[in-house]
């Protein structure tokens, strides 16, 4: 894997009954998997269940207009 800690990534991985995605900042890259910090917390994704992944751009800036 050529990802680096601190990059924003999305990782698709197998779960019982289908797939799930982890979108966020990459905390760890190891031969046996990765750890991604998502909005809901840290997600450890073992390499054995990873389907695909890629770098993604930063999230859009917050809209400064009042609601």
Biopython code that builds the backbone (N, CA, C, O; Angstrom):
import numpy as np
from Bio.PDB.StructureBuilder import StructureBuilder

atoms = [
    (1, "UNK", "N", (0.837, -1.178, 0.000)),
    (1, "UNK", "CA", (0.000, 0.000, 0.000)),
    (1, "UNK", "C", (0.881, 1.240, 0.000)),
    (1, "UNK", "O", (1.892, 1.301, 0.700)),
    (2, "UNK", "N", (0.495, 2.194, -0.770)),
    (2, "UNK", "CA", (1.299, 3.415, -0.868)),
    (2, "UNK", "C", (0.644, 4.593, -0.162)),
    (2, "UNK", "O", (1.023, 5.745, -0.377)),
    (3, "UNK", "N", (-0.328, 4.303, 0.669)),
    (3, "UNK", "CA", (-0.956, 5.381, 1.414)),
    (3, "UNK", "C", (-0.045, 5.818, 2.544)),
    (3, "UNK", "O", (0.799, 5.056, 3.016)),
    (4, "UNK", "N", (-0.232, 7.063, 2.968)),
    (4, "UNK", "CA", (0.561, 7.603, 4.070)),
    (4, "UNK", "C", (-0.365, 8.072, 5.186)),
    (4, "UNK", "O", (-1.476, 8.543, 4.942)),
    (5, "UNK", "N", (0.115, 7.932, 6.392)),
    (5, "UNK", "CA", (-0.634, 8.401, 7.551)),
    (5, "UNK", "C", (-0.962, 9.879, 7.350)),
    (5, "UNK", "O", (-0.109, 10.661, 6.930)),
    (6, "UNK", "N", (-2.202, 10.252, 7.653)),
    (6, "UNK", "CA", (-2.653, 11.632, 7.517)),
    (6, "UNK", "C", (-3.457, 11.880, 6.248)),
    (6, "UNK", "O", (-4.172, 12.879, 6.160)),
    (7, "UNK", "N", (-3.354, 10.991, 5.262)),
    (7, "UNK", "CA", (-4.132, 11.171, 4.044)),
    (7, "UNK", "C", (-5.596, 10.871, 4.321)),
    (7, "UNK", "O", (-5.918, 10.116, 5.239)),
    (8, "UNK", "N", (-6.480, 11.462, 3.528)),
    (8, "UNK", "CA", (-7.910, 11.169, 3.624)),
    (8, "UNK", "C", (-8.207, 10.070, 2.620)),
    (8, "UNK", "O", (-7.860, 10.174, 1.444)),
    (9, "UNK", "N", (-8.852, 9.021, 3.096)),
    (9, "UNK", "CA", (-9.103, 7.848, 2.253)),
    (9, "UNK", "C", (-10.516, 7.329, 2.466)),
    (9, "UNK", "O", (-11.193, 7.674, 3.435)),
    (10, "UNK", "N", (-10.936, 6.494, 1.536)),
    (10, "UNK", "CA", (-12.138, 5.700, 1.724)),
    (10, "UNK", "C", (-11.736, 4.255, 1.450)),
    (10, "UNK", "O", (-11.071, 3.958, 0.458)),
    (11, "UNK", "N", (-12.153, 3.363, 2.348)),
    (11, "UNK", "CA", (-11.831, 1.943, 2.237)),
    (11, "UNK", "C", (-13.138, 1.157, 2.259)),
    (11, "UNK", "O", (-13.931, 1.290, 3.192)),
    (12, "UNK", "N", (-13.362, 0.341, 1.233)),
    (12, "UNK", "CA", (-14.536, -0.542, 1.214)),
    (12, "UNK", "C", (-14.083, -1.908, 1.714)),
    (12, "UNK", "O", (-13.039, -2.420, 1.309)),
    (13, "UNK", "N", (-14.891, -2.492, 2.606)),
    (13, "UNK", "CA", (-14.529, -3.785, 3.178)),
    (13, "UNK", "C", (-15.774, -4.638, 3.384)),
    (13, "UNK", "O", (-16.892, -4.138, 3.509)),
    (14, "UNK", "N", (-15.533, -5.945, 3.414)),
    (14, "UNK", "CA", (-16.632, -6.901, 3.570)),
    (14, "UNK", "C", (-17.076, -6.981, 5.037)),
    (14, "UNK", "O", (-16.258, -7.007, 5.956)),
    (15, "UNK", "N", (-18.380, -7.017, 5.216)),
    (15, "UNK", "CA", (-18.987, -7.268, 6.522)),
    (15, "UNK", "C", (-20.060, -8.322, 6.302)),
    (15, "UNK", "O", (-20.440, -8.596, 5.164)),
    (16, "UNK", "N", (-20.542, -8.906, 7.373)),
    (16, "UNK", "CA", (-21.590, -9.920, 7.238)),
    (16, "UNK", "C", (-22.790, -9.315, 6.527)),
    (16, "UNK", "O", (-23.349, -8.314, 6.974)),
    (17, "UNK", "N", (-23.175, -9.918, 5.439)),
    (17, "UNK", "CA", (-24.329, -9.444, 4.695)),
    (17, "UNK", "C", (-24.022, -8.410, 3.629)),
    (17, "UNK", "O", (-24.946, -7.923, 2.977)),
    (18, "UNK", "N", (-22.754, -8.052, 3.423)),
    (18, "UNK", "CA", (-22.467, -7.063, 2.377)),
    (18, "UNK", "C", (-21.144, -6.356, 2.556)),
    (18, "UNK", "O", (-20.117, -6.970, 2.849)),
    (19, "UNK", "N", (-21.196, -5.034, 2.371)),
    (19, "UNK", "CA", (-20.000, -4.210, 2.414)),
    (19, "UNK", "C", (-20.237, -2.980, 3.275)),
    (19, "UNK", "O", (-21.377, -2.593, 3.530)),
    (20, "UNK", "N", (-19.151, -2.377, 3.716)),
    (20, "UNK", "CA", (-19.213, -1.120, 4.443)),
    (20, "UNK", "C", (-18.041, -0.267, 3.979)),
    (20, "UNK", "O", (-17.098, -0.774, 3.372)),
    (21, "UNK", "N", (-18.104, 1.030, 4.266)),
    (21, "UNK", "CA", (-17.033, 1.952, 3.897)),
    (21, "UNK", "C", (-16.534, 2.684, 5.132)),
    (21, "UNK", "O", (-17.305, 3.025, 6.030)),
    (22, "UNK", "N", (-15.235, 2.917, 5.158)),
    (22, "UNK", "CA", (-14.628, 3.757, 6.192)),
    (22, "UNK", "C", (-14.034, 4.964, 5.468)),
    (22, "UNK", "O", (-13.116, 4.814, 4.662)),
    (23, "UNK", "N", (-14.551, 6.154, 5.752)),
    (23, "UNK", "CA", (-14.113, 7.395, 5.122)),
    (23, "UNK", "C", (-13.533, 8.295, 6.193)),
    (23, "UNK", "O", (-14.205, 8.619, 7.172)),
    (24, "UNK", "N", (-12.280, 8.702, 6.008)),
    (24, "UNK", "CA", (-11.675, 9.603, 6.979)),
    (24, "UNK", "C", (-10.173, 9.658, 6.844)),
    (24, "UNK", "O", (-9.610, 9.310, 5.806)),
    (25, "UNK", "N", (-9.528, 10.101, 7.916)),
    (25, "UNK", "CA", (-8.073, 10.275, 7.923)),
    (25, "UNK", "C", (-7.390, 8.970, 8.303)),
    (25, "UNK", "O", (-7.806, 8.286, 9.238)),
    (26, "UNK", "N", (-6.356, 8.644, 7.581)),
    (26, "UNK", "CA", (-5.612, 7.416, 7.803)),
    (26, "UNK", "C", (-4.703, 7.571, 9.024)),
    (26, "UNK", "O", (-3.842, 8.450, 9.056)),
    (27, "UNK", "N", (-4.900, 6.716, 10.023)),
    (27, "UNK", "CA", (-4.105, 6.769, 11.251)),
    (27, "UNK", "C", (-2.948, 5.783, 11.236)),
    (27, "UNK", "O", (-1.867, 6.083, 11.743)),
    (28, "UNK", "N", (-3.171, 4.599, 10.653)),
    (28, "UNK", "CA", (-2.138, 3.554, 10.627)),
    (28, "UNK", "C", (-2.204, 2.797, 9.313)),
    (28, "UNK", "O", (-3.281, 2.559, 8.765)),
    (29, "UNK", "N", (-1.022, 2.422, 8.815)),
    (29, "UNK", "CA", (-0.911, 1.548, 7.652)),
    (29, "UNK", "C", (0.023, 0.422, 8.062)),
    (29, "UNK", "O", (1.191, 0.651, 8.376)),
    (30, "UNK", "N", (-0.508, -0.806, 8.055)),
    (30, "UNK", "CA", (0.279, -1.985, 8.450)),
    (30, "UNK", "C", (0.099, -3.058, 7.382)),
    (30, "UNK", "O", (-0.845, -2.991, 6.595)),
    (31, "UNK", "N", (0.980, -4.033, 7.343)),
    (31, "UNK", "CA", (0.802, -5.126, 6.377)),
    (31, "UNK", "C", (-0.506, -5.885, 6.568)),
    (31, "UNK", "O", (-1.041, -6.455, 5.617)),
    (32, "UNK", "N", (-1.025, -5.895, 7.804)),
    (32, "UNK", "CA", (-2.248, -6.651, 8.070)),
    (32, "UNK", "C", (-3.513, -5.799, 8.061)),
    (32, "UNK", "O", (-4.584, -6.300, 8.403)),
    (33, "UNK", "N", (-3.416, -4.514, 7.677)),
    (33, "UNK", "CA", (-4.601, -3.674, 7.595)),
    (33, "UNK", "C", (-4.317, -2.206, 7.831)),
    (33, "UNK", "O", (-3.166, -1.775, 7.889)),
    (34, "UNK", "N", (-5.397, -1.447, 7.966)),
    (34, "UNK", "CA", (-5.299, -0.002, 8.186)),
    (34, "UNK", "C", (-6.244, 0.405, 9.309)),
    (34, "UNK", "O", (-7.141, -0.347, 9.690)),
    (35, "UNK", "N", (-6.026, 1.610, 9.831)),
    (35, "UNK", "CA", (-6.946, 2.219, 10.791)),
    (35, "UNK", "C", (-7.310, 3.589, 10.235)),
    (35, "UNK", "O", (-6.438, 4.392, 9.905)),
    (36, "UNK", "N", (-8.622, 3.846, 10.136)),
    (36, "UNK", "CA", (-9.142, 5.091, 9.583)),
    (36, "UNK", "C", (-9.945, 5.799, 10.669)),
    (36, "UNK", "O", (-10.794, 5.186, 11.318)),
    (37, "UNK", "N", (-9.677, 7.089, 10.868)),
    (37, "UNK", "CA", (-10.467, 7.886, 11.821)),
    (37, "UNK", "C", (-11.646, 8.491, 11.084)),
    (37, "UNK", "O", (-11.485, 9.417, 10.290)),
    (38, "UNK", "N", (-12.836, 7.961, 11.350)),
    (38, "UNK", "CA", (-14.064, 8.446, 10.719)),
    (38, "UNK", "C", (-14.768, 9.417, 11.665)),
    (38, "UNK", "O", (-14.310, 9.648, 12.785)),
    (39, "UNK", "N", (-15.873, 9.975, 11.210)),
    (39, "UNK", "CA", (-16.646, 10.871, 12.085)),
    (39, "UNK", "C", (-17.201, 10.136, 13.289)),
    (39, "UNK", "O", (-17.459, 10.753, 14.322)),
    (40, "UNK", "N", (-17.388, 8.828, 13.175)),
    (40, "UNK", "CA", (-17.962, 8.037, 14.270)),
    (40, "UNK", "C", (-16.920, 7.344, 15.128)),
    (40, "UNK", "O", (-17.266, 6.636, 16.074)),
    (41, "UNK", "N", (-15.647, 7.540, 14.808)),
    (41, "UNK", "CA", (-14.594, 6.919, 15.595)),
    (41, "UNK", "C", (-13.596, 6.190, 14.709)),
    (41, "UNK", "O", (-13.712, 6.192, 13.484)),
    (42, "UNK", "N", (-12.619, 5.569, 15.346)),
    (42, "UNK", "CA", (-11.573, 4.855, 14.625)),
    (42, "UNK", "C", (-12.081, 3.490, 14.164)),
    (42, "UNK", "O", (-12.735, 2.766, 14.914)),
    (43, "UNK", "N", (-11.764, 3.157, 12.907)),
    (43, "UNK", "CA", (-12.184, 1.880, 12.328)),
    (43, "UNK", "C", (-10.940, 1.130, 11.874)),
    (43, "UNK", "O", (-10.202, 1.605, 11.011)),
    (44, "UNK", "N", (-10.710, -0.042, 12.455)),
    (44, "UNK", "CA", (-9.613, -0.911, 12.028)),
    (44, "UNK", "C", (-10.149, -1.833, 10.938)),
    (44, "UNK", "O", (-11.132, -2.544, 11.143)),
    (45, "UNK", "N", (-9.500, -1.816, 9.793)),
    (45, "UNK", "CA", (-9.932, -2.650, 8.670)),
    (45, "UNK", "C", (-8.824, -3.654, 8.367)),
    (45, "UNK", "O", (-7.771, -3.266, 7.861)),
    (46, "UNK", "N", (-9.037, -4.922, 8.661)),
    (46, "UNK", "CA", (-8.042, -5.937, 8.346)),
    (46, "UNK", "C", (-7.870, -6.083, 6.832)),
    (46, "UNK", "O", (-8.837, -5.981, 6.077)),
    (47, "UNK", "N", (-6.641, -6.322, 6.399)),
    (47, "UNK", "CA", (-6.358, -6.485, 4.969)),
    (47, "UNK", "C", (-7.177, -7.619, 4.368)),
    (47, "UNK", "O", (-7.552, -7.553, 3.197)),
    (48, "UNK", "N", (-7.460, -8.651, 5.142)),
    (48, "UNK", "CA", (-8.186, -9.811, 4.635)),
    (48, "UNK", "C", (-9.607, -9.482, 4.182)),
    (48, "UNK", "O", (-10.168, -10.217, 3.370)),
    (49, "UNK", "N", (-10.205, -8.398, 4.684)),
    (49, "UNK", "CA", (-11.577, -8.059, 4.294)),
    (49, "UNK", "C", (-11.652, -6.821, 3.411)),
    (49, "UNK", "O", (-12.738, -6.448, 2.969)),
    (50, "UNK", "N", (-10.520, -6.178, 3.148)),
    (50, "UNK", "CA", (-10.511, -4.994, 2.290)),
    (50, "UNK", "C", (-10.831, -5.390, 0.858)),
    (50, "UNK", "O", (-10.289, -6.364, 0.335)),
    (51, "UNK", "N", (-11.717, -4.624, 0.229)),
    (51, "UNK", "CA", (-12.093, -4.860, -1.156)),
    (51, "UNK", "C", (-11.398, -3.849, -2.061)),
    (51, "UNK", "O", (-10.803, -4.219, -3.073)),
    (52, "UNK", "N", (-11.475, -2.586, -1.697)),
    (52, "UNK", "CA", (-10.853, -1.519, -2.471)),
    (52, "UNK", "C", (-10.669, -0.304, -1.584)),
    (52, "UNK", "O", (-11.192, -0.249, -0.471)),
    (53, "UNK", "N", (-9.935, 0.653, -2.075)),
    (53, "UNK", "CA", (-9.737, 1.891, -1.343)),
    (53, "UNK", "C", (-9.045, 2.903, -2.224)),
    (53, "UNK", "O", (-8.402, 2.553, -3.214)),
    (54, "UNK", "N", (-9.183, 4.165, -1.854)),
    (54, "UNK", "CA", (-8.519, 5.214, -2.618)),
    (54, "UNK", "C", (-8.387, 6.467, -1.772)),
    (54, "UNK", "O", (-9.075, 6.635, -0.765)),
    (55, "UNK", "N", (-7.486, 7.344, -2.203)),
    (55, "UNK", "CA", (-7.374, 8.662, -1.588)),
    (55, "UNK", "C", (-8.570, 9.493, -2.044)),
    (55, "UNK", "O", (-9.063, 9.322, -3.159)),
    (56, "UNK", "N", (-9.029, 10.385, -1.187)),
    (56, "UNK", "CA", (-10.144, 11.261, -1.539)),
    (56, "UNK", "C", (-9.784, 12.685, -1.150)),
    (56, "UNK", "O", (-8.947, 12.894, -0.272)),
    (57, "UNK", "N", (-10.415, 13.681, -1.801)),
    (57, "UNK", "CA", (-10.123, 15.078, -1.461)),
    (57, "UNK", "C", (-10.656, 15.443, -0.085)),
    (57, "UNK", "O", (-11.475, 14.723, 0.485)),
    (58, "UNK", "N", (-10.187, 16.564, 0.441)),
    (58, "UNK", "CA", (-10.690, 17.023, 1.748)),
    (58, "UNK", "C", (-12.200, 17.265, 1.685)),
    (58, "UNK", "O", (-12.758, 17.473, 0.607)),
    (59, "UNK", "N", (-12.857, 17.236, 2.851)),
    (59, "UNK", "CA", (-14.298, 17.496, 2.856)),
    (59, "UNK", "C", (-14.564, 18.932, 2.414)),
    (59, "UNK", "O", (-13.699, 19.795, 2.563)),
    (60, "UNK", "N", (-15.756, 19.198, 1.870)),
    (60, "UNK", "CA", (-16.085, 20.581, 1.463)),
    (60, "UNK", "C", (-16.119, 21.484, 2.691)),
    (60, "UNK", "O", (-16.430, 21.058, 3.802)),
    (61, "UNK", "N", (-15.788, 22.740, 2.445)),
    (61, "UNK", "CA", (-15.816, 23.734, 3.526)),
    (61, "UNK", "C", (-17.261, 23.939, 3.979)),
    (61, "UNK", "O", (-18.198, 23.783, 3.196)),
    (62, "UNK", "N", (-17.424, 24.287, 5.244)),
    (62, "UNK", "CA", (-18.745, 24.556, 5.790)),
    (62, "UNK", "C", (-19.334, 25.797, 5.132)),
    (62, "UNK", "O", (-18.610, 26.743, 4.825)),
    (63, "UNK", "N", (-20.630, 25.795, 4.917)),
    (63, "UNK", "CA", (-21.319, 26.933, 4.327)),
    (63, "UNK", "C", (-21.380, 28.051, 5.363)),
    (63, "UNK", "O", (-21.949, 27.857, 6.437)),
    (64, "UNK", "N", (-20.806, 29.219, 5.066)),
    (64, "UNK", "CA", (-20.774, 30.309, 6.063)),
    (64, "UNK", "C", (-22.115, 31.023, 6.230)),
    (64, "UNK", "O", (-22.268, 31.820, 7.155)),
    (65, "UNK", "N", (-23.089, 30.756, 5.358)),
    (65, "UNK", "CA", (-24.376, 31.435, 5.463)),
    (65, "UNK", "C", (-25.178, 30.900, 6.642)),
    (65, "UNK", "O", (-25.195, 29.693, 6.883)),
    (66, "UNK", "N", (-25.842, 31.783, 7.375)),
    (66, "UNK", "CA", (-26.677, 31.308, 8.494)),
    (66, "UNK", "C", (-27.870, 30.534, 7.973)),
    (66, "UNK", "O", (-28.350, 30.792, 6.870)),
    (67, "UNK", "N", (-28.342, 29.603, 8.747)),
    (67, "UNK", "CA", (-29.493, 28.781, 8.337)),
    (67, "UNK", "C", (-30.762, 29.361, 8.842)),
    (67, "UNK", "O", (-31.834, 28.808, 8.598)),
]
sb = StructureBuilder()
sb.init_structure("model")
sb.init_model(0)
sb.init_chain("A")
sb.init_seg("    ")
for serial, (resi, resn, name, xyz) in enumerate(atoms, 1):
    if name == "N":
        sb.init_residue(resn, " ", resi, " ")
    sb.init_atom(name, np.array(xyz, "f"), 0.0, 1.0, " ", f" {name:<3s}", serial, name[0])
structure = sb.get_structure()
